[in-house]
Amino acid sequence: MRKIFLFSILANVLLLGCSKEELGHNASQPMTITSFTPGEGDGGTSILITGTNFSSDTSEIEVTINGNRLVLTGANTEQIMAVVPKKCGSGPVTVKIGSNTVTSTATYNYIFTRTVSTLAGAAAAGYNNGKGDLALFNFSGATWYRSLGISIDDNLNIYVADPGNHCIRKIDPDGNVTLLAGKPTASGYADGRGSDAMFSLPYSTAVDEEGNVYVADPGNWDIRKISPDGTAVTLGWGTQAPWAVAYDRTTKSVYYISCDFNGTVYKLENGNSTPVISGLVYPCGMAFDNKGSLFISGHGTSVVYRYNTTTWKGEVIAGKENEAGYINGPGPTARFAYPWGLAVDNQGNIYVAGNGTTDGLASNADQSIRFIEANTWKVSTLAGGSTQGYVNGIGEVASFSAPTGVGVDKNGVVYVIDKHNNRVRKIISE
């Protein structure tokens, strides 16, 4: 059906081009966009833009959505046919010819295809290095294993907090899982390199621009820094048990948070903890955007907060405090059910891992990864749904079993700690 529709549009363009006298663009007159069709689609969709004072010379024309250039396949002075690139996102259509530019009032709604696959791990909890399902993690061995730690460096290495194995794992860009630091299957406390280091319950990770990994370990009440060669050193001890850690690239500062009834965010500097936000009810996931704003998942209140790091004044951007549920839509009308891990991409979009209940209850309303659009705070489902399971697929066809951690790389690829499936899942949006 789509191919027939596009063929019909293209035929109309050719007819119009043949039936009208071809005139060039008049630089002294403004351009207009009266409409474009279709109004939505994915990468590869051809759209017909109708207006005035265009050009039949496609080399003169530039068409963009969100700054992403479309490929032109035909044009005359009143119509332009262009192909939408992958990952361009939603936004108005802009046409530029010479010094003249016009932008549509309507928005093109880009429909992403979110494909979920398994990067590493198998159903059984255990410890093994390797690629794909040869690797084993222990996310589900005990109810208190509630890792939200999955972070990606600028070289696309992935770091995973593996609490059941008391260590930090590394997944390279080819998908090979190795040990970064910690003594597999042995709980304890020790600084050192690789397996000479010891952790108790590593729950959270964050990565800086130099590839150093920061780890919050509520079992030891400490925050560790692991250099790229796997050497772990203690940065400081938590005033409260540190459940999550975040790194602010704008100030080069490390913060941690306690998942407590009177949860507090602390800045860690020279081994000392300074409280900056207090009075939160069981907060958990935390991450900074590239402008320095701090986002926190309110596990105890089922909302997502944003904080201004100059004033530390906060606001709820999505969900309603103390009203758990699973509803997509504008921020105030959306609902979350005890969210856990949280990540922010380079565009300021937020990703929330939905199920932070103690044992990953199947009855929890949210078994998905939610997407909060930057600035508008509109909430949608990236992948998964309200039912536990293990299915690879597209969008809400895919399923997770207690997704607790989420991370996003510089290219927008999302990674998920899937607790009861003992796997690291991968979501590619196109």
KALINQUI-V553325 format. One record per residue. N is the residue number from 0. RES is the residue in three letters. OMEGA is omega in degrees with one decimal (* if undefined). NEAR is the number of other C-alpha atoms within 8 Angstrom. Layout:
BEGIN
N&RES&OMEGA&NEAR + N&RES&OMEGA&NEAR
END
This chain:
BEGIN
0&MET&-179.1&4 + 1&ARG&-179.4&5 + 2&LYS&177.7&6 + 3&ILE&-179.5&7 + 4&PHE&-179.2&8 + 5&LEU&177.8&9 + 6&PHE&178.4&8 + 7&SER&178.4&8 + 8&ILE&-177.8&9 + 9&LEU&178.2&9 + 10&ALA&178.2&8 + 11&ASN&177.7&8 + 12&VAL&-178.4&13 + 13&LEU&177.9&8 + 14&LEU&179.0&8 + 15&LEU&-179.3&8 + 16&GLY&-177.9&11 + 17&CYS&-172.2&7 + 18&SER&-178.1&6 + 19&LYS&174.1&6 + 20&GLU&-177.2&6 + 21&GLU&177.4&8 + 22&LEU&177.8&8 + 23&GLY&177.0&10 + 24&HIS&178.6&9 + 25&ASN&-174.9&6 + 26&ALA&-179.1&8 + 27&SER&-179.2&4 + 28&GLN&179.2&6 + 29&PRO&171.3&7 + 30&MET&172.5&11 + 31&THR&168.0&8 + 32&ILE&179.8&12 + 33&THR&179.7&8 + 34&SER&167.2&9 + 35&PHE&-178.1&10 + 36&THR&-3.4&8 + 37&PRO&-178.7&7 + 38&GLY&179.1&9 + 39&GLU&178.5&9 + 40&GLY&-179.2&9 + 41&ASP&176.6&12 + 42&GLY&-177.5&13 + 43&GLY&178.6&8 + 44&THR&174.6&9 + 45&SER&177.7&9 + 46&ILE&177.9&12 + 47&LEU&-178.6&12 + 48&ILE&-179.3&13 + 49&THR&-179.7&11 + 50&GLY&-179.5&12 + 51&THR&175.9&10 + 52&ASN&171.7&13 + 53&PHE&-179.5&15 + 54&SER&175.3&14 + 55&SER&178.8&11 + 56&ASP&-175.8&9 + 57&THR&179.5&10 + 58&SER&179.1&5 + 59&GLU&-167.1&8 + 60&ILE&171.6&11 + 61&GLU&178.3&10 + 62&VAL&-178.6&13 + 63&THR&167.5&11 + 64&ILE&-176.9&15 + 65&ASN&-179.2&10 + 66&GLY&179.5&5 + 67&ASN&-173.3&8 + 68&ARG&176.7&10 + 69&LEU&176.0&12 + 70&VAL&-178.4&9 + 71&LEU&179.1&11 + 72&THR&178.3&9 + 73&GLY&179.7&10 + 74&ALA&164.0&16 + 75&ASN&-174.5&13 + 76&THR&-177.6&13 + 77&GLU&-177.6&11 + 78&GLN&175.6&13 + 79&ILE&173.1&14 + 80&MET&-177.1&14 + 81&ALA&-177.9&14 + 82&VAL&-178.4&13 + 83&VAL&178.4&14 + 84&PRO&176.7&12 + 85&LYS&174.6&8 + 86&LYS&-175.9&8 + 87&CYS&-180.0&11 + 88&GLY&-178.8&10 + 89&SER&178.3&11 + 90&GLY&176.0&10 + 91&PRO&179.3&12 + 92&VAL&179.0&13 + 93&THR&176.0&11 + 94&VAL&178.7&11 + 95&LYS&173.7&11 + 96&ILE&-176.6&11 + 97&GLY&179.4&8 + 98&SER&-179.4&6 + 99&ASN&179.6&9 + 100&THR&174.8&10 + 101&VAL&-179.7&10 + 102&THR&-178.3&9 + 103&SER&173.8&11 + 104&THR&179.2&5 + 105&ALA&179.6&7 + 106&THR&171.3&10 + 107&TYR&-177.5&11 + 108&ASN&-179.8&10 + 109&TYR&179.4&12 + 110&ILE&-179.9&9 + 111&PHE&167.7&10 + 112&THR&-178.0&10 + 113&ARG&-175.5&12 + 114&THR&-178.6&11 + 115&VAL&175.2&14 + 116&SER&176.6&9 + 117&THR&178.5&11 + 118&LEU&-176.3&10 + 119&ALA&177.3&15 + 120&GLY&178.4&14 + 121&ALA&-172.9&13 + 122&ALA&-176.2&8 + 123&ALA&173.7&7 + 124&ALA&179.7&12 + 125&GLY&177.3&8 + 126&TYR&172.8&11 + 127&ASN&173.6&8 + 128&ASN&-177.9&11 + 129&GLY&-177.4&10 + 130&LYS&176.6&10 + 131&GLY&-176.3&11 + 132&ASP&172.3&9 + 133&LEU&177.8&11 + 134&ALA&176.7&14 + 135&LEU&175.3&16 + 136&PHE&175.2&15 + 137&ASN&176.2&13 + 138&PHE&-167.7&16 + 139&SER&-172.9&12 + 140&GLY&178.5&8 + 141&ALA&-177.4&8 + 142&THR&-177.5&9 + 143&TRP&172.3&6 + 144&TYR&-174.0&12 + 145&ARG&-175.9&12 + 146&SER&168.1&14 + 147&LEU&-170.8&16 + 148&GLY&171.9&17 + 149&ILE&-174.5&17 + 150&SER&-175.5&14 + 151&ILE&179.2&13 + 152&ASP&-175.7&12 + 153&ASP&176.2&9 + 154&ASN&176.1&6 + 155&LEU&167.8&10 + 156&ASN&-177.0&11 + 157&ILE&179.6&12 + 158&TYR&-172.8&14 + 159&VAL&173.3&12 + 160&ALA&-176.1&16 + 161&ASP&-170.6&15 + 162&PRO&-179.4&15 + 163&GLY&176.5&13 + 164&ASN&173.3&14 + 165&HIS&-177.2&17 + 166&CYS&175.3&16 + 167&ILE&-179.1&13 + 168&ARG&177.0&13 + 169&LYS&175.0&13 + 170&ILE&-177.4&13 + 171&ASP&-176.9&10 + 172&PRO&177.2&9 + 173&ASP&177.0&5 + 174&GLY&179.4&10 + 175&ASN&-178.7&12 + 176&VAL&177.6&13 + 177&THR&175.6&9 + 178&LEU&172.3&12 + 179&LEU&-179.4&11 + 180&ALA&-179.7&17 + 181&GLY&179.6&14 + 182&LYS&-175.2&15 + 183&PRO&177.3&9 + 184&THR&-179.6&8 + 185&ALA&179.2&8 + 186&SER&177.9&11 + 187&GLY&176.7&8 + 188&TYR&173.9&9 + 189&ALA&168.4&8 + 190&ASP&-179.8&11 + 191&GLY&-177.6&11 + 192&ARG&176.6&11 + 193&GLY&-177.2&14 + 194&SER&173.9&11 + 195&ASP&175.3&11 + 196&ALA&177.6&15 + 197&MET&176.9&17 + 198&PHE&176.0&16 + 199&SER&179.2&13 + 200&LEU&177.5&13 + 201&PRO&-174.9&18 + 202&TYR&-170.0&18 + 203&SER&177.7&15 + 204&THR&170.8&18 + 205&ALA&-175.8&13 + 206&VAL&175.9&13 + 207&ASP&-174.9&10 + 208&GLU&178.4&8 + 209&GLU&178.6&5 + 210&GLY&173.6&10 + 211&ASN&-178.1&11 + 212&VAL&177.7&13 + 213&TYR&-173.8&13 + 214&VAL&171.6&15 + 215&ALA&-176.8&17 + 216&ASP&-178.9&18 + 217&PRO&176.2&13 + 218&GLY&178.5&9 + 219&ASN&-177.5&10 + 220&TRP&-177.9&12 + 221&ASP&173.1&14 + 222&ILE&-176.6&15 + 223&ARG&171.6&13 + 224&LYS&180.0&13 + 225&ILE&178.4&14 + 226&SER&-177.4&10 + 227&PRO&178.5&8 + 228&ASP&175.4&8 + 229&GLY&179.8&10 + 230&THR&-177.7&14 + 231&ALA&175.1&14 + 232&VAL&-179.4&9 + 233&THR&176.6&10 + 234&LEU&-178.8&10 + 235&GLY&-178.0&12 + 236&TRP&-177.5&10 + 237&GLY&170.2&10 + 238&THR&165.8&5 + 239&GLN&-179.1&7 + 240&ALA&-177.9&13 + 241&PRO&-179.2&16 + 242&TRP&-178.6&14 + 243&ALA&179.7&16 + 244&VAL&178.4&17 + 245&ALA&179.7&13 + 246&TYR&179.3&13 + 247&ASP&-177.7&14 + 248&ARG&-178.7&10 + 249&THR&-179.3&7 + 250&THR&-178.0&6 + 251&LYS&-175.0&7 + 252&SER&178.7&10 + 253&VAL&178.6&11 + 254&TYR&172.4&12 + 255&TYR&-175.2&14 + 256&ILE&176.5&16 + 257&SER&176.2&15 + 258&CYS&-172.3&13 + 259&ASP&178.2&10 + 260&PHE&172.1&9 + 261&ASN&-174.4&9 + 262&GLY&-176.2&14 + 263&THR&172.0&15 + 264&VAL&-179.5&12 + 265&TYR&168.3&12 + 266&LYS&-178.7&13 + 267&LEU&-176.9&13 + 268&GLU&-178.9&9 + 269&ASN&178.3&6 + 270&GLY&-178.2&8 + 271&ASN&-179.4&9 + 272&SER&177.3&11 + 273&THR&178.9&8 + 274&PRO&178.0&9 + 275&VAL&176.6&9 + 276&ILE&179.1&9 + 277&SER&176.1&9 + 278&GLY&177.6&8 + 279&LEU&-178.4&12 + 280&VAL&-179.4&13 + 281&TYR&174.2&14 + 282&PRO&179.4&15 + 283&CYS&-175.0&15 + 284&GLY&178.6&13 + 285&MET&178.4&15 + 286&ALA&176.6&13 + 287&PHE&168.7&13 + 288&ASP&-175.4&13 + 289&ASN&173.6&10 + 290&LYS&177.3&6 + 291&GLY&175.0&12 + 292&SER&-179.7&11 + 293&LEU&177.8&12 + 294&PHE&-177.0&13 + 295&ILE&172.3&13 + 296&SER&178.4&17 + 297&GLY&-177.5&18 + 298&HIS&-177.5&15 + 299&GLY&-177.9&10 + 300&THR&177.2&13 + 301&SER&175.8&18 + 302&VAL&173.5&17 + 303&VAL&-177.5&12 + 304&TYR&168.1&13 + 305&ARG&-179.6&12 + 306&TYR&171.7&11 + 307&ASN&-173.6&11 + 308&THR&172.4&9 + 309&THR&-178.9&4 + 310&THR&-173.9&5 + 311&TRP&173.5&9 + 312&LYS&-176.3&7 + 313&GLY&176.5&8 + 314&GLU&173.1&7 + 315&VAL&178.7&10 + 316&ILE&-179.7&11 + 317&ALA&-178.3&17 + 318&GLY&176.0&15 + 319&LYS&-175.1&14 + 320&GLU&175.3&7 + 321&ASN&175.4&8 + 322&GLU&-176.4&10 + 323&ALA&177.4&11 + 324&GLY&179.3&9 + 325&TYR&-177.6&11 + 326&ILE&173.5&8 + 327&ASN&178.7&11 + 328&GLY&177.3&9 + 329&PRO&-174.8&11 + 330&GLY&-176.0&12 + 331&PRO&-177.9&8 + 332&THR&178.4&11 + 333&ALA&178.0&14 + 334&ARG&175.9&15 + 335&PHE&-179.9&15 + 336&ALA&176.8&14 + 337&TYR&-177.6&14 + 338&PRO&-175.5&15 + 339&TRP&-176.5&17 + 340&GLY&-177.1&17 + 341&LEU&177.7&17 + 342&ALA&179.5&13 + 343&VAL&179.5&14 + 344&ASP&-175.2&12 + 345&ASN&177.5&9 + 346&GLN&179.8&6 + 347&GLY&174.5&11 + 348&ASN&-174.4&11 + 349&ILE&178.5&12 + 350&TYR&-174.7&13 + 351&VAL&174.1&14 + 352&ALA&-162.6&18 + 353&GLY&-168.1&18 + 354&ASN&177.6&17 + 355&GLY&179.0&15 + 356&THR&-169.7&8 + 357&THR&-179.4&8 + 358&ASP&178.7&7 + 359&GLY&-173.7&13 + 360&LEU&175.8&9 + 361&ALA&-179.1&8 + 362&SER&178.1&4 + 363&ASN&-173.5&11 + 364&ALA&-172.4&9 + 365&ASP&176.1&13 + 366&GLN&-171.0&18 + 367&SER&166.3&16 + 368&ILE&-178.3&14 + 369&ARG&-178.1&13 + 370&PHE&176.6&12 + 371&ILE&-176.1&12 + 372&GLU&-178.7&11 + 373&ALA&173.1&10 + 374&ASN&177.9&5 + 375&THR&-178.5&7 + 376&TRP&174.7&11 + 377&LYS&-174.9&12 + 378&VAL&173.9&14 + 379&SER&177.4&9 + 380&THR&176.1&13 + 381&LEU&179.7&11 + 382&ALA&-178.2&16 + 383&GLY&-177.7&15 + 384&GLY&-177.1&13 + 385&SER&-176.1&10 + 386&THR&177.4&12 + 387&GLN&175.3&11 + 388&GLY&174.2&7 + 389&TYR&179.9&9 + 390&VAL&169.1&8 + 391&ASN&-177.4&11 + 392&GLY&-175.6&9 + 393&ILE&172.2&11 + 394&GLY&-175.0&13 + 395&GLU&171.7&10 + 396&VAL&178.2&11 + 397&ALA&177.7&14 + 398&SER&177.5&16 + 399&PHE&175.1&15 + 400&SER&-176.7&15 + 401&ALA&173.2&15 + 402&PRO&-175.1&17 + 403&THR&-177.4&17 + 404&GLY&179.3&15 + 405&VAL&176.0&20 + 406&GLY&-179.3&14 + 407&VAL&-179.1&14 + 408&ASP&-174.9&13 + 409&LYS&178.9&9 + 410&ASN&179.2&5 + 411&GLY&175.2&10 + 412&VAL&-174.5&11 + 413&VAL&179.0&11 + 414&TYR&-171.8&12 + 415&VAL&166.9&14 + 416&ILE&-177.1&16 + 417&ASP&-164.7&16 + 418&LYS&-172.6&14 + 419&HIS&175.5&10 + 420&ASN&178.7&12 + 421&ASN&-176.7&17 + 422&ARG&168.4&15 + 423&VAL&-177.4&12 + 424&ARG&-175.7&13 + 425&LYS&178.9&12 + 426&ILE&177.7&12 + 427&ILE&179.0&11 + 428&SER&177.6&10 + 429&GLU&*&9
END
